[in-house]
Every structure is written in C-alpha cells, then in structure tokens.
Amino acid sequence: MTFYLNVLFITLIFVIAIDVLGFWDEFSKLISRIITKGKVVKPIDIKPFSCSTCCSFWCNIIYMFIVQQFSIFNVFFIIVLAMFAPEMGSLIIMFKDWIAALINKLTPKK
C-alpha cells in the first residue's frame, strides 16, 4: 500500500511543480539566458523534464525498480497515473481557485 501512495505522491509533486507552479518554464528561461548571455529568452523544451506526464512516468518507473516492486499491475498503475497527470493539475488549480473564492467570501468587506 505504501508503494501506491508513494507513486501517487511522486506524481502529485511533479504535477504541482511543473503544471501548477511552472517550475520548468522558469528554469528553462534561466538556462536559455545563461547560454545566450541574456539575448534569447526562448524556453528550452527537453521532453522528459518539461511535462509532468513524462517526468512522473519515468521517475515512478525508476522508483519501482529501486524498491523492487516490479509487476505488470504496478506498471499499469504508473501508466494510468501518468496518463491522468494533466487532469490532476486541472483539479489542483480548480481546488486552489475554490479555496481562494471561499476565503474571499469569508473575509469581511470594508
């Protein structure tokens, strides 16, 4: 059971970092500025690191081999989680917006 929770949390970490917070976009702009000495600010797109689907899939596969939990079901579970990574990002953003709206309703108006 802890394997499945860890795989879920790894996926959520990548979804939040890449899709919600935009970590890769800012990091790639920084790399581009360093390489071109500030002239070009076009983000670099390195596929395994620039999308939450690829990143969560490969990191979870590596994790599965490290903890020696290889099975067909575990591979299937990792693929399904990776497939739903963009939807998880949308749900997290929707939940964040819902919490912000709730806080705005609860705060007194001046």
QUIGIZI-V21947 format. One record per residue. N is the residue number from 0. OMEGA is omega in radians with two decimals (NA if undefined). Layout:
N:OMEGA + N:OMEGA
//
This chain:
0:-3.14 + 1:3.09 + 2:-3.09 + 3:3.07 + 4:3.11 + 5:3.12 + 6:3.09 + 7:-3.14 + 8:3.07 + 9:3.11 + 10:3.14 + 11:3.11 + 12:3.14 + 13:3.11 + 14:-3.13 + 15:-3.09 + 16:-3.03 + 17:-3.04 + 18:-3.04 + 19:-3.09 + 20:3.12 + 21:-3.10 + 22:-3.05 + 23:3.13 + 24:-3.14 + 25:3.13 + 26:-3.14 + 27:3.04 + 28:3.11 + 29:3.10 + 30:3.14 + 31:3.10 + 32:3.14 + 33:-3.11 + 34:-3.07 + 35:-3.14 + 36:3.03 + 37:-3.09 + 38:-3.07 + 39:-3.13 + 40:3.12 + 41:-3.13 + 42:3.07 + 43:-3.11 + 44:3.06 + 45:-2.89 + 46:-3.10 + 47:-3.09 + 48:-3.03 + 49:3.09 + 50:-3.08 + 51:3.13 + 52:-3.11 + 53:-3.08 + 54:-3.13 + 55:3.13 + 56:-3.06 + 57:3.12 + 58:3.10 + 59:3.07 + 60:3.11 + 61:3.11 + 62:3.14 + 63:3.12 + 64:3.14 + 65:-3.12 + 66:3.08 + 67:3.12 + 68:-3.09 + 69:2.98 + 70:3.14 + 71:3.12 + 72:3.13 + 73:3.06 + 74:3.11 + 75:3.13 + 76:3.13 + 77:3.12 + 78:3.13 + 79:3.09 + 80:3.13 + 81:3.14 + 82:-3.12 + 83:-3.13 + 84:3.11 + 85:3.11 + 86:3.06 + 87:3.10 + 88:3.11 + 89:3.11 + 90:3.12 + 91:3.11 + 92:3.11 + 93:3.11 + 94:3.11 + 95:3.11 + 96:3.12 + 97:3.11 + 98:3.12 + 99:3.11 + 100:3.11 + 101:3.11 + 102:3.11 + 103:3.10 + 104:-3.09 + 105:-3.13 + 106:-3.11 + 107:3.10 + 108:3.13 + 109:NA
//
